[in-house]
């Protein structure tokens, strides 16, 4: 399903489900899903989110439920403002930076 600049994996009456092949970066997957939920909400479609992890060569599927709260909506606004800003924020240079999904934006 394509809406604006996003493609949804699965939309039901209760959930927007995003399918991932591994659980390698669930934090990034969560924020991707929250962004999608915000886009849907702006169009009057209110759903809960669900990340479905299907790992190769494994029988089990795992599900992680995500709900768009006011806190996450405010954080998404901050992220949007950061992306639209002309100035780059200072690099943190912390150990956690090496494992961050956005490492390339700061160091490359």
Secondary structure by P-SEA (a helix, b strand, c coil): cccccccccccccccbbbbbcccccaaaaaaaaaaaaaaaaaacbbbbbbbbbbbccccbbbbbbbbbcaaaaaaaaaaaaaaacccccccccccccccccccccccc
